């Protein structure tokens, strides 16, 4: 499984700029076309991250044209996130089996086809299905892109710099996602998906000149993968539908009961299987246990905030998609600043300081949104989301290092992939729960403030728990 611990799979997880190249003359040379590999991999990470954020400001227009109500809006986001989270570990295994280049090509082609289906969607059900396919393709692309970078840069120092550049793709997507989504939606929301097609075509063209990747036989936990998909899908379905139909509705009860049974069976399979996709021995590492709630809470605060605030700005304040996207622009700039500061702060004070400070900053921003929402001011909203972006970008690069504390080297890739899976599950659960809270237009503001309060409490608890991270000696 490719290493995912050096950087996070989210725009706020770049860990700062790449270190200057001090490679000695005797270093292992880069592979042929290494720069092309890096460009293709960075574009892949850009697309993966962009399609998480760019769709939020298009949701109101999608609802107006295709219908589906709040449930349709939730599934438009969660369809992507759910498949991305559920298949991430499978995708790492697939990259080993097929070779990184071939796996990345399959992911790019799948992403392009799914984007075409999204852009052509005649109904909300079609769009949700296409978004699920997009998420599956994104899961295939992510570990393959990182593995290809590792192959192209065999020297560890050069590889570290290359992975820093790779991660910038996510940071740029985080910066432009909301404003670009607003601009494209002003023309037609379908352009939000169509814009992916020339990027995918260019990636395939450049990838053609890259040498093939080695393949490695790798055993796979099919039972674990099946149970993970069933458990996560029924959990998200039950939470979304429970908010609209009521949690005593037979379909909701069956879905949540299935989720509990499937996830319990998943844990049992992981404990007894010969080749578990999520070895339970990982949880023996203290740093790993401390990092998981941070990743989960961060995504609840980040995904949940962007989802409900985007709808608040358009459906409650009447802003255009472009103006709603621009509200997030100051936060995106501060997020880049947080990424740049995270590395030096971590080097000086250890991981505990930036993680706790970042989570508290996110908490403060969410509380500011909660308190000022009745003022209905886009300017105040823009200022309130700044601490969320800055705090998250300060905390996440640091916590990725904590993930690997006490984890054996051969488990580093799996540990990082499990961490990223937990993060994506946090985002999916946030959309499901918060969407249910704001579903009733008459109580939208109350649901918005309840959502923000829940995210703030979760982040505060994660911050308190993170004080247990070992300080710098």
Secondary structure, DSSP 8 states (H G I E B T S, - for coil): ----SSS-SSTT---SS-------TTS----TTHHHHHHHHHHHHHHHHHHHHTTGGGHHHHHHHH--HHHHHHHHHHHHHHHHHHHHHHHHHHHHHH-HHHHHHHHHHHHHHHHHHHHT-SSHHHHHHHHHHHHHHHHHHHHHHHHHHHHH--SHHHHHHHHHHHHHHHHHHHHHHHHHHHHHHHH-TTHHHHHHHHHHHHHHHHHTTS-----------HHHHHHHHHHHHHHHHHHHHHHHH-TTSHHHHHHHHHHHHHHHHHHHHHHH-SS-SS-GGGGGSHHHHHHHHHHHHHHHHHHHHHHHHHHIIIIIS---HHHHHHHTHHHHHHHHHHHHHHHHHHHHH-HHHHHHHHHHHHHHHHHHHHHHGGG--HHHHHHHHHHHHHHHHHHHHHHHHHHTTT--GGGHHHHHHHHHHHHHHHHHHHHHHHHHHT-SGGGHHHHHHHHHHHHHHHHHHHHHHHTTS----
